[in-house]
Amino acid sequence: MKRLLFVLLPGLACSAATLPMDSVRGDKLFESQGCVQCHRLKGMGGTTATDLGRVLDRAYTPADLASTMWNHAPTMWKTIQEKALHVGDLDQQAAADLFASFYSARYFEMPGDAARGKRLLTGKACSNCHGLTTSPNPRARPINQWQSVTDPVALVGAMWNHSSDMWSELSAKKIAWPTLTPQDLTDLLVYLRNISPAARAAAGTFQITEGARGAALFESKGCTACHKTEQRLGPVLTLTGEAASMWNHATFLHLEPPRLDTAEMREVLSYYWARQFFESTGEAAKGRRLFASKHCADCHSGGGPGPVLTDKAGTWNGITMLSGLWRHGPAMLQEMNRKKVAWPSFRAGEMADLIAYMNAKANK
């Protein structure tokens, strides 16, 4: 990777959205990078700064998270200096893994609601076969025996593999296939965890793997018969959203979907989530105006000390912005202070617009 004078990393050979991400590595980085000294995540860490694991009314995108960290950066750097904290480097691979860690902590998800989940269990006809401790259908496992409710991928994997049997039962009872929105699945998981003794006793597990086998599995399971791997499979969703989408998709597979064990389901979803979730969804026209109003153009349009950022169109996303901020932001802040230019802050959606402008092919 090339070094950039003030802001980001323009020498990227390809989009960082394709970098393999791993939430376990990200968890370790959260500690080794020094974040844990001030912030809490997954129940561990300091209390002097924002609890990053606290579920709020989010639905953030990676670009929104990058803008939140961007806005917070000057205060963070001041605290690091005052407390003489040791922080490590954050290259793009590390930034990708850190994003995966945030995701596995449900950072990008809307909060779930157990009451809605309880209603969905009946409204989606799940309770017609599955009871809490005993089931109306003797062939259906009761909910308190489910082993997968702490992980949406494992749950949907079990549902996916069970779909042909479920289709037969629903058809016999003339009940329509129950579709799930991402919010539905989140609500169901919250409720199921609350009523399952095994889930209450276990720590929540939700890992993002590198998805290294995802492409091979996508082909070997026959998915490429309908889907081209280079094409987007649908709307950009969080991983829970992708899991719900796969459940809804089961009805199109002639009652015999290819079996995917939990590890295989995680690989497939992680691979396609990694490809699509970090793609920018902003508006380039708005980003062009932001590029000027936030004073990016002062240094990065060819007439200033920084490189021309739009020369690397197609390489920018939340990962590259975060890595560049971490590596080169302090020097940028120093230069802006010297020029008496205020540090730019970003509202929700603005970072995505800026990224879209920087990625626009017309700017090459």
C-alpha positions in Angstrom: 0.0 0.0 0.0 1.2 3.5 -0.8 1.6 6.1 1.8 -0.5 9.2 1.5 0.7 12.6 2.8 -2.3 13.7 4.8 -5.4 11.6 4.5 -6.0 8.2 3.0 -4.4 5.4 1.0 -4.6 6.2 -2.7 -2.3 3.3 -3.9 -5.0 0.6 -3.3 -4.8 -1.9 -6.1 -8.4 -3.1 -5.7 -11.4 -2.2 -3.6 -11.0 -3.2 0.1 -14.5 -4.5 0.0 -13.0 -7.8 -1.3 -10.6 -8.1 1.6 -11.3 -11.2 3.7 -12.7 -10.2 7.1 -12.7 -12.2 10.3 -14.5 -11.0 13.5 -12.3 -13.1 15.8 -9.2 -11.3 14.5 -11.1 -8.1 14.9 -11.9 -8.8 18.5 -8.2 -9.3 19.2 -7.4 -6.1 17.4 -9.9 -4.1 19.5 -7.7 -5.0 22.4 -4.2 -4.8 20.8 -5.0 -1.4 19.1 -5.8 0.1 22.5 -9.5 0.7 21.8 -10.4 -1.4 24.8 -8.6 1.0 27.1 -11.4 3.5 26.7 -14.3 1.8 24.9 -16.4 -1.3 25.8 -17.4 -3.9 23.2 -19.0 -7.2 23.8 -19.0 -6.5 27.6 -15.3 -5.8 27.9 -13.3 -2.6 28.0 -13.0 0.8 29.6 -15.8 3.2 30.6 -14.3 6.6 29.8 -15.6 6.6 26.2 -18.7 5.4 24.3 -19.8 1.8 24.9 -19.6 0.6 21.3 -21.5 -2.6 22.1 -24.6 -0.7 23.4 -27.4 -1.3 21.0 -29.0 2.0 19.9 -31.5 2.9 17.1 -28.8 2.2 14.6 -29.1 0.7 11.1 -25.7 2.3 10.5 -23.7 1.5 7.3 -19.9 1.1 7.4 -19.6 4.6 5.9 -21.7 5.9 8.8 -19.4 4.2 11.3 -16.4 5.7 9.5 -18.0 9.2 9.8 -18.7 8.7 13.5 -15.1 7.8 14.1 -14.0 10.7 11.9 -16.0 13.1 14.0 -14.6 11.7 17.2 -11.0 11.5 16.0 -9.6 14.9 17.4 -10.9 14.1 20.9 -9.6 10.6 20.6 -6.1 11.7 19.6 -6.0 14.3 22.4 -7.0 11.6 25.0 -4.3 9.2 23.6 -1.7 11.9 24.0 -2.8 13.0 27.5 -2.9 9.5 28.8 0.2 8.4 26.9 -1.8 5.4 25.6 -0.1 2.9 23.2 -2.0 2.4 20.0 -1.0 0.2 17.1 -1.2 0.6 13.4 -4.4 0.0 11.4 -3.8 -1.1 7.8 -6.8 -2.0 5.6 -6.8 -5.7 6.6 -6.9 -4.7 10.2 -9.6 -2.2 9.6 -11.7 -4.8 7.7 -11.3 -7.2 10.6 -12.3 -4.5 13.1 -15.4 -3.8 11.1 -16.3 -7.5 11.2 -15.9 -7.4 15.0 -18.3 -4.4 15.2 -20.7 -6.3 13.0 -20.5 -9.4 15.2 -21.4 -7.2 18.2 -24.7 -6.3 16.2 -23.3 -2.7 15.7 -25.0 -2.3 12.4 -28.3 -3.9 13.3 -31.5 -2.3 14.4 -32.3 -3.4 18.0 -34.6 -6.4 18.4 -37.8 -6.5 20.4 -38.8 -9.7 22.2 -42.6 -8.8 22.2 -42.6 -8.5 18.5 -40.7 -11.7 18.2 -43.3 -13.5 20.3 -46.1 -12.3 18.1 -44.1 -13.3 15.0 -43.7 -16.8 16.3 -47.5 -17.2 16.1 -48.1 -14.8 13.1 -45.6 -16.7 11.0 -47.2 -20.0 11.9 -44.0 -21.3 13.6 -46.1 -22.2 16.7 -48.3 -24.5 14.6 -45.5 -27.1 14.8 -43.0 -25.9 17.4 -43.9 -25.4 21.0 -41.8 -24.0 23.8 -41.2 -27.3 25.7 -43.3 -29.7 23.7 -44.5 -29.4 20.1 -47.9 -29.9 18.6 -46.2 -31.7 15.7 -44.2 -34.7 17.2 -41.7 -34.4 14.4 -40.9 -30.8 15.2 -38.2 -30.1 17.8 -39.5 -27.8 20.7 -37.8 -24.4 20.9 -36.1 -25.1 24.2 -34.0 -27.8 22.4 -32.9 -25.5 19.6 -29.1 -25.1 19.7 -28.8 -22.2 17.2 -30.7 -19.2 18.6 -27.6 -17.3 19.7 -26.5 -17.1 16.0 -28.8 -15.9 13.2 -26.6 -17.7 10.6 -26.9 -21.1 12.4 -30.6 -20.6 12.9 -31.3 -19.8 9.3 -29.0 -22.7 8.3 -31.1 -25.1 10.3 -34.3 -23.5 8.9 -32.9 -23.7 5.3 -32.0 -27.4 5.6 -35.5 -28.1 7.2 -37.4 -26.1 4.5 -38.5 -29.1 2.4 -40.1 -30.8 5.4 -41.6 -27.5 6.5 -42.9 -26.9 3.0 -44.7 -30.2 3.0 -46.3 -29.5 6.4 -47.4 -26.0 5.4 -48.8 -27.1 2.1 -50.8 -29.9 3.8 -52.3 -27.3 6.1 -52.7 -24.8 3.3 -50.5 -22.2 5.0 -48.4 -19.8 3.0 -44.6 -19.9 3.3 -43.7 -17.4 6.1 -41.3 -14.8 4.8 -39.0 -12.9 7.1 -37.6 -9.3 7.0 -34.3 -8.6 8.6 -36.1 -7.0 11.5 -38.4 -10.0 11.9 -35.4 -12.3 12.2 -33.7 -10.0 14.8 -36.9 -9.8 16.8 -37.4 -13.6 16.7 -33.8 -14.2 17.9 -34.2 -11.8 20.8 -37.4 -13.6 21.9 -36.0 -17.1 21.4 -32.9 -16.3 23.4 -35.1 -15.0 26.2 -37.1 -18.2 26.4 -34.4 -20.8 25.8 -32.5 -21.9 28.9 -29.5 -23.0 26.8 -29.4 -19.6 25.1 -29.7 -17.6 28.3 -26.8 -19.6 29.8 -24.6 -19.3 26.7 -22.7 -16.2 25.5 -24.0 -14.9 22.2 -22.0 -16.1 19.3 -22.0 -14.5 15.9 -18.8 -14.7 13.9 -17.9 -13.3 10.5 -15.4 -15.6 8.8 -13.1 -14.7 5.9 -15.6 -16.4 3.5 -12.6 -18.0 1.7 -14.7 -21.0 0.6 -17.8 -19.0 -0.2 -17.2 -18.8 -4.0 -16.4 -22.5 -4.3 -19.5 -23.4 -2.2 -21.7 -21.1 -4.2 -20.7 -23.0 -7.3 -20.7 -26.5 -5.9 -24.1 -26.1 -4.3 -25.6 -25.2 -7.7 -26.3 -21.5 -6.9 -24.5 -20.4 -10.1 -27.2 -22.1 -12.1 -29.4 -19.0 -11.4 -27.0 -16.5 -10.0 -23.9 -15.1 -11.7 -21.2 -14.5 -9.1 -20.1 -11.2 -10.5 -23.7 -9.8 -10.2 -25.3 -8.4 -7.1 -27.7 -10.9 -5.6 -30.1 -8.3 -4.3 -30.3 -5.3 -2.1 -27.3 -4.6 0.1 -28.1 -6.0 3.5 -26.5 -6.7 6.8 -25.6 -10.3 7.4 -28.8 -10.9 9.3 -30.6 -9.5 6.4 -28.8 -11.8 4.0 -29.7 -14.7 6.3 -33.4 -13.7 6.1 -33.2 -13.3 2.4 -31.9 -16.8 2.0 -34.7 -18.1 4.1 -37.2 -16.3 1.9 -35.5 -17.7 -1.2 -35.9 -21.4 -0.2 -39.3 -21.6 -1.8 -37.9 -21.1 -5.3 -35.7 -24.2 -5.1 -38.4 -26.8 -5.9 -38.5 -28.1 -2.3 -35.0 -29.5 -2.4 -32.5 -26.8 -1.5 -28.9 -27.8 -1.4 -27.9 -28.6 2.2 -25.6 -26.2 3.9 -24.2 -26.9 7.4 -23.6 -24.0 9.7 -20.0 -23.6 8.7 -20.9 -23.6 5.0 -23.8 -21.2 5.5 -21.4 -18.8 7.4 -18.9 -19.0 4.6 -21.4 -18.3 1.8 -23.0 -15.4 3.6 -19.7 -13.9 4.9 -18.3 -14.0 1.3 -21.2 -12.2 -0.2 -21.7 -9.8 2.7 -18.0 -8.9 2.4 -18.4 -8.3 -1.3 -21.5 -6.1 -1.1 -22.0 -4.7 2.3 -19.1 -2.2 2.0 -20.0 -0.9 -1.4 -21.0 2.8 -1.3 -24.6 3.7 -1.7 -24.1 7.4 -1.6 -24.8 10.1 -4.3 -21.8 11.4 -6.2 -23.4 14.8 -6.9 -23.9 15.5 -3.2 -20.4 14.2 -2.5 -18.9 16.6 -5.0 -20.4 19.5 -3.0 -19.2 18.0 0.3 -15.7 17.6 -1.2 -15.6 21.4 -1.6 -17.5 22.5 1.5 -15.5 20.2 3.9 -12.2 21.6 2.4 -11.1 18.3 1.0 -10.5 20.0 -2.3 -8.0 22.5 -0.7 -5.4 19.7 -0.4 -6.6 16.9 -2.6 -7.6 18.3 -6.0 -4.1 18.8 -7.6 -3.4 22.2 -6.3 -2.6 21.3 -2.6 0.0 19.2 -0.8 -2.1 16.0 -0.8 -2.6 13.5 -3.6 -5.6 13.7 -5.9 -8.0 11.3 -4.2 -10.3 10.9 -7.2 -7.4 9.5 -9.2 -8.1 6.2 -7.3 -11.8 6.1 -8.1 -13.3 2.7 -7.3 -11.1 2.0 -4.3 -12.9 3.9 -1.5 -15.2 2.6 1.1 -15.7 2.7 4.9 -12.6 0.4 5.4 -10.2 2.6 3.5 -11.6 5.7 5.1 -11.1 4.3 8.6 -7.6 3.0 7.9 -6.5 6.2 6.3 -8.0 8.3 9.2 -6.1 6.1 11.7 -2.8 6.3 9.9 -2.7 9.8 8.5 -5.4 11.8 10.4 -3.1 13.3 13.1 -0.9 14.8 10.4 -3.9 16.0 8.6 -5.3 17.7 11.8 -1.9 19.3 12.4 -1.9 20.7 8.8 -5.5 22.0 9.2 -4.7 23.7 12.5 -1.7 25.4 10.8 -4.0 26.7 8.1 -6.7 27.5 10.7 -9.2 25.3 8.9 -11.8 23.5 11.1 -11.8 19.7 11.3 -14.7 18.5 9.0 -17.5 16.6 10.6 -20.1 14.5 8.8 -23.8 13.9 9.3 -25.5 10.5 8.6 -25.2 9.7 5.0 -22.6 12.3 4.1 -19.6 10.1 4.2 -21.3 7.7 1.8 -21.9 10.6 -0.6 -18.3 11.7 -0.3 -17.1 8.1 -1.0 -19.5 7.9 -4.0 -18.0 11.1 -5.5 -14.4 9.9 -4.9 -15.3 6.6 -6.6 -17.1 8.1 -9.6 -15.4 7.0 -12.8 -16.0 10.4 -14.4 -13.5 11.8 -11.9 -10.6 9.6 -13.2 
